Amino acid sequence: MLLLFRKGLRQLAAFAAAAALFAVAPGLAAASGQSQRPVCPGSLVGAAQCHAHVVTDRTGSPLATSAPVGYGPAQFHGAYNLPSSASRAQTIAIVDAYDDPTAEKDLGVYSSTYGLPACTAANGCFRKVNQNGVQGSYPQKNAGWALEIALDVETTHQICQNCSI
């Protein structure tokens, strides 16, 4: 994950990056008899890599739960003593490998689950572009990277709820 910021959000960059790396509560998997695995395994040296892990069931499949698992907005804001919004309008760009075709939809579910303001293309909060800066003609989907992308987008929105992504 690479975050590019307009003036004034360098501190939030560090927090969002840390949040993305530690979104699954330490010890959660071990305490419940579950496991965890990297979401982007097998990266080649010199290729794009991600460091996210996902809690899994005993078969290695991502754990499906009816309630959120891991840290949420309240824990990040409390741990880092962060405000939930920037003092002025900011734009945060997230650069990830591959594509997550459901990134905006997943962000909507996340925002609704945690009571965050909506962040959509329709309200101007969310904009997805390809490597050339235009909408459409996205790279191929990769299931592991889709989890990383979702984590990056959702963590960014929880950290700065009035920022455009």
N, C-alpha and C positions, 0 to 999 in steps of 0.2 A: 504494500500500500504506500502510495506517495501522496501527500497532501500539499496542495499549492494554495497559498493564501494571499489575499489582498492585505494591505497594511493592517497591523494590529492584532493578528490572530496567531502569532507564532507560539505563544504559550498554549493555546488551545490545540495546536498541531501536536505538541508533545503529549497532551492528555488524551487526544483521540487515538493516537498511535498506541499509547499504553493501554487504553481501554480495549482496543481491537485485539491486542495480544492476550489480555487477561479476562475475556468476557465469560469464560466458564469458571465458576468459583473453584478455587483450589481445594482438593480433597473431596469434592462433591461426588465424583465418579467412584472413587475408592470406598467411600463411606456407604454407598448404596449398592455395592457389588457390581457396578457397571464399569465400563472402560472408557477410553478415549482414543482418538486417532487423529493424525493430521488430516486436514481437509484437502490439501494439495500435495499428496505424496509423490515421490519419484521425480522431483524436479532435477533437471540436468544442471551441471555446473555451468554457470554463465547464463542460464535461462531465468526467466521470471520465477520468483518463489513467493510463497506466503507462509506465515507462521501460525495460522489459526488451527485450533484443534476443536473437535466436536465430541460431545459425550455420546457414547454408543451403548446399545444393548449388548448382550452376550454374543450375538452373531456378528457384531461389527457395524450394524446399521445405525444411522443417527437415531437417537432416542426421541420418540414422539411422546409428548406430554400434553396434558390439557392446560397446564399452567406454565408460565415462564420458568426456566431453569437458568441459574447463574446470576450475574450482576445486572441490575437495571439502572435507569436514570438516577434514581434516588441515591443509590450506593456510589455512583461516580461523582455526582455533585457533592455529596457529603464527604467522601474521601479526599477530594481535591479542593473543597471549598469553592466550587465554581458557581457563577451565576448561570441561570438557564438561558440567558440571551445575551447577545453582544450589545454594546452601548450604541452602536450604529450599524446600519445594514452592511453585511459582509457576504462574500461568496467564497465557498470552499469547493475546490476541485479535487476529486478523487480519481486517481489513475490506477487502474487494475488491468491485469491480463484477461483475455477472453471476454465472455459476455454472460450476463445474468438477465435473461429475457423478462424475469418477473421482479426485477429490483424495485420498481415503483409500487407495484401491487404489494409486495412483501413489506415495504416501508409503511404502506397504509395500514396493514394488519398490526405491525409493531407500534405505530403511533396510536392506533385505537386501543390496543392492549394496555399501553402505559399512560393513556390520557394526554398524549402530546398533541400539539397543534398539527393539523393536516399539512403534509408536504408533498405536493403534487405538481405535475406539469401544468395542470389547469390553473393553479393559483400562483404559478411562477416560482415556486420554491424548489422544484426538482427539474433538472434538465439533463438528459442522457445524450451524449454524443459519442461518435467513434473516434478513432485515432487521428482523423483529419479534422475534427471539430464540428462535424455535421451529424445530424440525426439520420439513422438508417445505415445499412451496410455494415453491421457490427461484426466483429470477429466471431468465430464459432463458440458455441456454449461449451462450458466445461463444468461439470457438476461440483467439483471441489472448489473451483474458483468462484462459482456462483454463491457458495456459502461465504467465502471470503468477501466478496463484493457486498452481499447483504449485510454482513457484519460491519463493514466499513461505512456503508451508507447509514445504517441504523444508529451506530455509535456516534457518527458525526451529527446526526439530527438530535440525538438526546443531549449531546454536549452543548450545542448551540441551536436552540429551537427557533430562533428568528433568522438564521443564516440561510442563504440559498445554497443549494448543493448542485 
